[in-house]
Amino acid sequence: MDTLDASDLTLDGGATVAGLQVIDGRTVRYLLNVPDVGGTYTYTLAGGSIWDVQGDVNPAYQGTFVIDKTGPRVVGQIPTQQASAPFTQLTFVFDEPINPASFTTADVTQFVGPGGINLPSQLVGVSVSGNQATVRFNAQSAQGTYIIRIGPDIEDLVGNKMDQDGNGTPGQASDYYLATVDLQAADLTVTGVSLPGSAVFGWPITISWTVRNIGTDPAREVWKDQMWLSTDATLSADDIPLLPAPMSPPAGTIPLGVNESYTQVATVNLPVRAQLASGIYYVIVKTDVQSQQPENNENNNFGFESLAISLPPLPDLVLSSISAPIEGFSGRTIQYSWTVTNQGAAPATGAWWDRVLLSADTAVGNDIHLGDFGFTGTIGPGESITRTQTYTLPIAM
């Protein structure tokens, strides 16, 4: 090792050898002075300059090393120009590997959606793998142009900041990358609702409706349609669902392409409720009722049509007569009867209860409950039934 000398190693590019260190019997470290200039440097170890213990000399050896003074640049993005909803991430491709610790959501200096809406609060995180960095955010579905700006403090593996403008000075304010992506989105709307001219409560009607995709991207999710009966053309919590469960589109219609449509047909029974009177009602149809399909516009999923609905013939039960003794004695049994008449236009069919009270006046309250008496059967229009019961009057009366 006595044959070692710093002058045995020569370099180009203005680099020089400042000294050497013997690490062990096989390893020597040369200390270099290298200009603060990026580039590839060539070093040459002269042949015959080193002898081993057997007296053999070394062959000449030449190699290179690189001084990296160049900051990373973004050379591509994924997606490049257009994306389909839901839009959840954008990947930046650099010209060299990136230090993961140097790229966080704080390095996303601009995130703007359609109409100039600021979206930084929608950022979720950044992940880096080699020379690719992916910015993740909450799902975006509004159709239009999205702008994301990153840099300039993102670093490569040796600490060089971005040099996006390529002027050799990394980390300047101008060393940012601006990505634009045009988001295409489906947009489902109900374009028509078809009803009969009139209907009757309690009777079946057949309803058809058409759903069209007026967006710029196919609708690929599995959405469902529902319809309601309403007193106006606005869906509200007190409207009555007409389908027992939301209805899927016909088989084979998903994905629904741009400007494509489908038509659904359903037969439903109109409800019969005490608060429903004859008049004009609305059938409201909403597609994507469970918000399963991301859309450009979530507020135009409705369609409606008006419908004249009348009450059907109904029964009308009245108490037409009551028969009871003129007087009674405490502790004795009395017999009483009452007659129920159906004065309506339809049979009264089913089961119900008649309640009998003994009162000191004609108003309900503070009365003696004589009993509840069930009835199951049918009372036709204009027909009556008479029911008879007995009751033992209390001793204390």
C-alpha positions as CSV (number, residue, x, y, z in Angstrom):
1,M,0.0,0.0,0.0
2,D,3.0,2.3,0.2
3,T,2.7,2.7,-3.6
4,L,-0.5,4.7,-3.3
5,D,-0.5,8.3,-4.3
6,A,-3.3,10.9,-4.8
7,S,-1.8,11.7,-8.2
8,D,-2.6,8.2,-9.5
9,L,-6.3,9.3,-9.9
10,T,-7.1,12.0,-12.4
11,L,-10.5,13.6,-13.1
12,D,-12.0,15.8,-15.8
13,G,-14.3,18.8,-15.6
14,G,-12.1,20.7,-13.2
15,A,-12.4,18.1,-10.4
16,T,-9.2,17.3,-8.4
17,V,-8.0,14.8,-5.8
18,A,-7.6,16.4,-2.4
19,G,-6.2,13.3,-0.6
20,L,-6.7,9.7,0.0
21,Q,-7.6,7.4,3.0
22,V,-6.7,3.7,3.3
23,I,-9.8,2.0,4.7
24,D,-8.4,-1.5,4.8
25,G,-6.0,-3.8,2.8
26,R,-8.4,-3.8,-0.1
27,T,-10.1,-0.4,0.0
28,V,-8.9,3.1,-0.6
29,R,-11.0,6.3,-0.4
30,Y,-10.1,9.3,-2.6
31,L,-11.1,12.7,-1.4
32,L,-12.3,14.9,-4.2
33,N,-12.8,18.6,-4.9
34,V,-15.7,18.8,-7.4
35,P,-17.1,22.0,-8.9
36,D,-20.6,22.9,-7.8
37,V,-21.8,22.2,-11.3
38,G,-24.1,19.4,-12.3
39,G,-23.0,16.9,-14.8
40,T,-21.1,13.6,-15.5
41,Y,-17.4,13.4,-14.4
42,T,-14.9,10.9,-15.6
43,Y,-12.1,9.6,-13.4
44,T,-9.1,7.5,-14.4
45,L,-6.9,5.3,-12.2
46,A,-3.5,5.0,-14.0
47,G,-2.3,1.5,-14.8
48,G,0.8,0.3,-13.0
49,S,0.4,2.8,-10.2
50,I,-0.4,0.3,-7.5
51,W,1.5,-3.0,-6.6
52,D,0.0,-5.8,-4.5
53,V,2.0,-7.8,-2.0
54,Q,3.0,-10.3,-4.8
55,G,4.4,-7.4,-6.8
56,D,1.7,-7.4,-9.5
57,V,0.5,-4.0,-10.8
58,N,-3.0,-2.8,-11.4
59,P,-4.5,-2.4,-14.9
60,A,-5.8,1.0,-15.8
61,Y,-9.5,1.7,-14.7
62,Q,-11.9,4.4,-15.8
63,G,-15.4,5.2,-14.5
64,T,-17.9,8.0,-14.2
65,F,-20.0,9.6,-11.5
66,V,-22.9,12.2,-11.7
67,I,-23.4,15.4,-9.7
68,D,-27.1,15.9,-9.8
69,K,-28.0,19.6,-9.6
70,T,-31.1,19.3,-11.7
71,G,-34.5,19.6,-10.1
72,P,-37.4,17.2,-11.0
73,R,-39.9,18.2,-13.6
74,V,-43.4,16.9,-14.3
75,V,-43.4,15.3,-17.7
76,G,-46.9,13.8,-17.8
77,Q,-50.2,13.4,-15.9
78,I,-52.8,10.6,-15.6
79,P,-55.5,11.2,-16.8
80,T,-54.0,13.4,-19.5
81,Q,-57.0,15.5,-20.6
82,Q,-60.4,14.0,-19.7
83,A,-61.8,11.9,-16.9
84,S,-65.1,10.3,-16.1
85,A,-67.1,10.8,-12.9
86,P,-66.4,10.1,-10.1
87,F,-63.1,11.9,-10.3
88,T,-61.0,11.0,-7.3
89,Q,-57.3,11.3,-8.1
90,L,-54.7,12.8,-10.4
91,T,-51.3,11.2,-10.9
92,F,-48.2,13.3,-11.8
93,V,-45.3,11.7,-13.7
94,F,-41.9,13.2,-13.0
95,D,-38.7,12.7,-14.9
96,E,-37.0,11.1,-11.9
97,P,-37.9,9.5,-8.5
98,I,-39.4,11.8,-5.9
99,N,-38.8,12.0,-2.2
100,P,-42.2,11.0,-0.7
101,A,-41.6,13.2,2.4
102,S,-41.4,16.3,0.2
103,F,-44.8,16.0,-1.4
104,T,-47.9,16.5,0.8
105,T,-51.3,18.1,0.3
106,A,-49.6,21.4,1.3
107,D,-47.7,21.3,-2.0
108,V,-51.1,21.4,-3.9
109,T,-51.2,25.1,-4.1
110,Q,-54.4,25.3,-6.2
111,F,-57.4,23.1,-6.6
112,V,-60.3,24.7,-8.5
113,G,-63.4,23.1,-10.0
114,P,-66.0,24.1,-12.6
115,G,-67.2,27.7,-12.1
116,G,-64.1,28.7,-10.1
117,I,-65.1,26.8,-7.0
118,N,-62.1,26.3,-4.6
119,L,-61.7,22.7,-3.6
120,P,-58.6,22.5,-1.3
121,S,-60.9,21.1,1.5
122,Q,-61.6,18.1,-0.7
123,L,-58.0,16.9,-0.7
124,V,-57.5,13.6,1.0
125,G,-53.7,12.8,0.6
126,V,-50.7,12.2,-1.5
127,S,-48.9,8.9,-2.3
128,V,-45.5,8.6,-4.0
129,S,-44.1,5.6,-5.8
130,G,-40.8,6.2,-7.7
131,N,-41.3,8.9,-10.2
132,Q,-45.1,9.0,-9.9
133,A,-47.1,10.9,-7.3
134,T,-50.9,10.6,-6.9
135,V,-53.0,13.3,-5.4
136,R,-56.3,11.9,-3.9
137,F,-59.5,13.9,-3.2
138,N,-63.1,13.3,-2.4
139,A,-65.2,12.2,-5.4
140,Q,-66.0,15.0,-7.8
141,S,-68.9,14.7,-10.3
142,A,-69.6,18.2,-11.5
143,Q,-69.0,18.4,-15.2
144,G,-66.4,20.9,-16.4
145,T,-62.7,21.8,-16.0
146,Y,-60.6,21.1,-12.9
147,I,-57.3,22.8,-12.3
148,I,-54.6,21.4,-9.9
149,R,-51.3,23.2,-9.3
150,I,-48.3,21.6,-7.5
151,G,-44.8,22.8,-6.6
152,P,-42.2,24.2,-6.4
153,D,-40.9,22.7,-3.2
154,I,-41.3,19.0,-4.2
155,E,-37.8,17.4,-4.1
156,D,-36.0,14.5,-5.8
157,L,-34.1,11.9,-3.8
158,V,-31.0,14.1,-3.4
159,G,-32.9,17.2,-2.3
160,N,-33.2,19.2,-5.5
161,K,-36.5,21.1,-5.7
162,M,-38.6,21.3,-8.8
163,D,-37.1,23.0,-11.9
164,Q,-40.2,23.0,-14.0
165,D,-39.2,25.9,-16.1
166,G,-35.8,24.2,-16.9
167,N,-33.7,27.3,-16.3
168,G,-31.3,25.4,-14.0
169,T,-32.4,27.2,-10.8
170,P,-34.7,24.9,-8.8
171,G,-37.3,25.9,-6.4
172,Q,-38.3,29.3,-8.0
173,A,-41.8,30.5,-7.8
174,S,-42.1,29.8,-11.5
175,D,-41.2,26.1,-11.0
176,Y,-44.8,24.8,-10.6
177,Y,-46.9,22.5,-12.7
178,L,-50.5,23.3,-13.7
179,A,-52.7,20.3,-14.6
180,T,-56.1,20.7,-16.2
181,V,-58.6,17.9,-16.5
182,D,-62.0,18.1,-18.2
183,L,-64.5,16.0,-16.3
184,Q,-67.2,14.2,-18.3
185,A,-70.2,13.0,-16.3
186,A,-73.5,11.2,-16.7
187,D,-76.7,13.2,-16.1
188,L,-79.9,11.3,-15.7
189,T,-83.2,13.0,-16.0
190,V,-86.9,11.9,-16.4
191,T,-88.0,13.2,-19.8
192,G,-91.6,12.0,-19.7
193,V,-94.3,10.6,-17.5
194,S,-97.4,9.0,-19.1
195,L,-100.6,8.6,-17.2
196,P,-104.3,7.7,-18.0
197,G,-106.7,10.6,-18.3
198,S,-108.3,10.0,-14.9
199,A,-108.1,7.5,-12.0
200,V,-110.0,6.3,-8.9
201,F,-108.5,5.9,-5.5
202,G,-108.1,2.2,-4.7
203,W,-108.0,1.1,-8.3
204,P,-105.0,0.1,-10.3
205,I,-103.4,2.4,-12.9
206,T,-100.5,1.9,-15.4
207,I,-97.8,4.5,-15.4
208,S,-94.8,4.7,-17.8
209,W,-91.8,7.0,-17.7
210,T,-88.7,7.6,-19.7
211,V,-85.2,8.3,-18.3
212,R,-82.5,9.8,-20.5
213,N,-78.8,10.4,-20.0
214,I,-78.2,14.0,-21.1
215,G,-74.6,14.0,-19.8
216,T,-71.3,13.6,-21.6
217,D,-70.3,10.2,-20.2
218,P,-72.1,6.8,-19.9
219,A,-74.0,6.1,-16.7
220,R,-72.5,2.9,-15.4
221,E,-73.8,2.4,-11.8
222,V,-76.8,0.4,-10.8
223,W,-79.4,3.0,-9.9
224,K,-83.1,2.7,-9.3
225,D,-86.3,4.7,-10.0
226,Q,-89.2,5.5,-7.6
227,M,-92.5,7.4,-7.9
228,W,-94.9,9.1,-5.5
229,L,-98.4,10.5,-5.4
230,S,-98.3,14.1,-4.4
231,T,-100.8,17.0,-4.0
232,D,-98.3,19.3,-5.8
233,A,-95.4,18.9,-8.3
234,T,-92.7,19.0,-5.6
235,L,-91.4,15.9,-3.8
236,S,-91.8,16.2,0.0
237,A,-91.8,13.9,3.0
238,D,-95.6,13.5,3.1
239,D,-95.9,12.2,-0.4
240,I,-97.0,8.6,-0.8
241,P,-94.6,6.1,-2.5
242,L,-96.4,4.2,-5.3
243,L,-93.9,1.4,-5.8
244,P,-93.3,-1.0,-2.9
245,A,-89.6,-0.8,-3.6
246,P,-87.4,1.3,-6.0
247,M,-87.4,-0.2,-9.5
248,S,-84.2,-1.1,-11.4
249,P,-83.8,-0.1,-15.1
250,P,-84.7,-2.8,-17.7
251,A,-82.0,-5.4,-18.2
252,G,-79.4,-4.5,-20.7
253,T,-79.8,-0.7,-20.4
254,I,-76.7,-0.2,-18.1
255,P,-74.4,1.3,-19.0
256,L,-76.7,4.0,-20.4
257,G,-74.8,5.8,-23.1
258,V,-74.8,9.5,-23.9
259,N,-78.2,10.6,-25.1
260,E,-79.6,7.1,-24.7
261,S,-82.8,6.4,-22.8
262,Y,-85.0,3.7,-21.4
263,T,-88.8,3.5,-20.7
264,Q,-90.3,1.8,-17.6
265,V,-93.9,0.6,-17.1
266,A,-95.5,-0.2,-13.8
267,T,-99.0,-0.9,-12.7
268,V,-99.8,0.2,-9.2
269,N,-102.8,0.5,-6.9
270,L,-103.7,4.1,-5.9
271,P,-104.0,4.4,-2.1
272,V,-107.2,4.9,-0.2
273,R,-106.8,7.1,2.8
274,A,-109.2,9.3,4.9
275,Q,-107.3,12.5,4.1
276,L,-107.4,11.9,0.3
277,A,-110.3,13.7,-1.4
278,S,-111.3,13.9,-5.1
279,G,-109.1,16.4,-7.0
280,I,-106.0,17.0,-9.0
281,Y,-102.9,15.1,-7.9
282,Y,-99.3,14.6,-9.3
283,V,-97.3,11.5,-10.0
284,I,-93.7,12.4,-9.4
285,V,-91.0,10.1,-10.7
286,K,-87.3,10.3,-9.6
287,T,-84.5,8.4,-11.2
288,D,-81.3,7.4,-9.2
289,V,-83.4,7.8,-6.1
290,Q,-80.6,6.4,-3.9
291,S,-77.9,8.6,-5.4
292,Q,-75.9,5.6,-6.7
293,Q,-74.9,7.2,-10.0
294,P,-72.5,10.2,-9.8
295,E,-73.9,12.9,-12.0
296,N,-73.1,16.4,-13.3
297,N,-76.5,17.6,-11.9
298,E,-78.2,15.8,-9.0
299,N,-81.2,18.2,-9.0
300,N,-82.8,17.3,-12.4
301,N,-83.6,13.7,-11.7
302,F,-87.4,14.4,-11.5
303,G,-90.4,14.3,-13.8
304,F,-94.1,14.7,-13.0
305,E,-97.5,14.7,-14.6
306,S,-100.9,15.7,-13.2
307,L,-103.8,13.3,-12.7
308,A,-107.5,13.8,-11.8
309,I,-108.4,11.2,-9.1
310,S,-111.9,10.6,-7.8
311,L,-113.1,8.7,-4.7
312,P,-114.5,5.3,-5.4
313,P,-117.9,4.2,-4.2
314,L,-117.4,3.8,-0.4
315,P,-119.4,2.3,2.4
316,D,-120.8,4.7,5.1
317,L,-121.7,3.0,8.4
318,V,-124.1,4.9,10.7
319,L,-125.8,4.0,13.9
320,S,-129.4,4.1,12.8
321,S,-131.2,3.2,16.1
322,I,-130.6,2.2,19.7
323,S,-133.0,0.2,21.9
324,A,-132.8,0.1,25.7
325,P,-135.2,-0.1,28.7
326,I,-136.6,3.2,29.9
327,E,-135.4,2.4,33.4
328,G,-133.2,-0.2,35.1
329,F,-132.4,-1.2,38.7
330,S,-129.0,-1.6,40.3
331,G,-127.9,-5.2,40.4
332,R,-130.4,-6.2,37.7
333,T,-129.6,-7.2,34.1
334,I,-130.8,-5.1,31.2
335,Q,-130.9,-6.0,27.5
336,Y,-130.1,-3.4,24.9
337,S,-129.6,-3.4,21.1
338,W,-128.4,-1.2,18.3
339,T,-128.7,-1.2,14.6
340,V,-125.8,-0.4,12.2
341,T,-126.8,0.7,8.6
342,N,-124.6,1.1,5.6
343,Q,-125.9,4.2,3.9
344,G,-122.9,4.3,1.5
345,A,-122.7,3.1,-2.2
346,A,-120.4,0.1,-1.6
347,P,-120.4,-2.9,0.7
348,A,-118.7,-2.6,4.1
349,T,-116.6,-5.7,4.2
350,G,-114.1,-6.7,6.9
351,A,-113.8,-6.7,10.6
352,W,-114.5,-3.9,13.1
353,W,-115.5,-3.2,16.7
354,D,-118.6,-1.5,18.1
355,R,-118.1,0.2,21.6
356,V,-121.1,0.7,23.9
357,L,-121.0,3.2,26.8
358,L,-123.6,3.9,29.5
359,S,-123.7,7.7,30.1
360,A,-125.6,10.2,32.2
361,D,-125.8,12.5,29.2
362,T,-125.3,12.5,25.4
363,A,-121.6,13.5,25.5
364,V,-118.7,11.0,25.7
365,G,-116.8,11.3,28.9
366,N,-116.8,9.8,32.4
367,D,-119.1,7.0,31.1
368,I,-119.4,3.3,32.1
369,H,-117.9,1.1,29.5
370,L,-120.3,-1.7,28.7
371,G,-118.1,-3.5,26.2
372,D,-116.5,-3.7,22.8
373,F,-118.2,-6.1,20.4
374,G,-116.5,-7.3,17.2
375,F,-118.0,-7.9,13.8
376,T,-116.7,-9.7,10.8
377,G,-118.6,-9.9,7.5
378,T,-120.3,-7.7,5.0
379,I,-123.1,-5.1,5.1
380,G,-124.3,-4.2,1.7
381,P,-125.4,-0.8,0.5
382,G,-128.7,0.1,2.2
383,E,-128.5,-3.0,4.5
384,S,-128.5,-3.1,8.3
385,I,-127.6,-5.4,11.2
386,T,-129.0,-5.3,14.7
387,R,-126.9,-6.5,17.6
388,T,-128.2,-7.3,21.1
389,Q,-126.3,-7.6,24.4
390,T,-127.1,-7.7,28.1
391,Y,-125.4,-5.9,31.0
392,T,-125.8,-6.3,34.8
393,L,-126.1,-2.8,36.4
394,P,-123.7,-2.2,39.3
395,I,-125.1,-2.3,42.9
396,A,-123.5,1.1,43.6
397,M,-125.4,2.9,40.9
